[in-house]
Amino acid sequence: MNNTARFLSIAAVAAFASFGAHADEADASQFATKFETNRTRAEVAAEAATVAQTRGIEPAGSRVVTYKSTADRAAVRAQAAEAVRTGQIPSGEQG
């Protein structure tokens, strides 16, 4: 009996709360955006065409920059080993 009463009271509270959640116009007119404009459709289309020409379709930073190195691999490794020995750069997991 106790569980049944608890279940029915919870159902009644939920039903009552749902009535308040739906207290709106049937067409949801409160969310409609209302504005007035003095521009024609042709003016807006012309502006959109000029903006499209000045912007690319690639995301920013998507191009890869190529770099041609003139350094020798052995020389770079030797410089890195010397920097580790002299303590200029850390080695291993200790940072």
C-alpha positions in Angstrom: 0.0 0.0 0.0 2.8 2.4 0.9 4.5 1.8 -2.4 1.3 2.3 -4.4 0.6 5.6 -2.6 4.1 6.8 -3.2 3.9 5.9 -6.9 0.6 7.6 -7.3 1.7 10.8 -5.6 4.9 11.0 -7.7 2.7 10.5 -10.8 0.4 13.2 -9.7 3.3 15.7 -9.1 4.8 14.8 -12.5 1.5 15.3 -14.3 0.9 18.6 -12.6 4.4 19.8 -13.5 4.0 18.8 -17.1 0.9 21.1 -17.4 3.0 24.1 -16.5 5.7 23.1 -19.0 3.3 23.2 -21.9 1.7 26.6 -21.1 2.5 28.1 -24.5 0.8 29.1 -27.7 0.2 26.2 -30.0 2.3 27.7 -32.8 5.2 28.8 -30.5 4.8 32.4 -31.6 6.9 33.7 -28.7 10.0 32.3 -30.3 9.4 33.9 -33.7 12.0 36.5 -34.8 10.3 39.7 -35.9 12.3 42.4 -37.7 11.9 44.9 -40.4 14.4 45.6 -43.1 14.8 48.2 -45.9 17.1 46.1 -48.0 16.0 44.2 -51.1 16.7 40.6 -51.8 19.0 41.6 -54.6 21.1 43.8 -52.3 21.6 41.0 -49.8 22.5 38.5 -52.6 25.1 40.9 -54.1 26.7 41.4 -50.6 26.8 37.6 -50.1 28.5 37.1 -53.4 31.2 39.6 -52.6 31.8 38.0 -49.2 32.1 34.6 -50.7 34.8 35.7 -53.1 36.9 37.1 -50.3 36.8 34.0 -48.1 38.3 30.7 -48.8 36.7 27.4 -48.2 39.7 26.0 -46.3 39.8 26.1 -42.6 42.3 28.4 -41.0 45.7 26.7 -40.6 44.9 23.7 -42.8 47.7 24.3 -45.3 51.0 22.5 -44.6 54.0 24.7 -45.0 56.9 22.8 -46.6 60.4 23.6 -45.5 63.6 22.4 -47.2 66.4 22.0 -44.7 70.0 22.5 -45.7 71.3 21.0 -42.4 73.1 17.7 -42.3 71.4 15.0 -40.2 74.7 13.9 -38.5 75.6 17.5 -37.6 72.2 18.1 -36.0 72.5 14.9 -34.0 75.9 15.9 -32.8 74.7 19.3 -31.8 71.8 17.8 -29.8 74.2 15.3 -28.1 76.5 18.2 -27.2 73.6 20.2 -25.8 72.5 17.3 -23.6 76.1 16.8 -22.3 76.4 20.5 -21.4 73.0 20.6 -19.8 71.5 23.1 -22.2 68.5 20.8 -22.9 67.0 18.1 -20.7 67.2 14.4 -21.4 64.7 11.7 -20.6 61.5 12.2 -18.8 62.9 14.8 -16.4 61.9 18.3 -17.7 
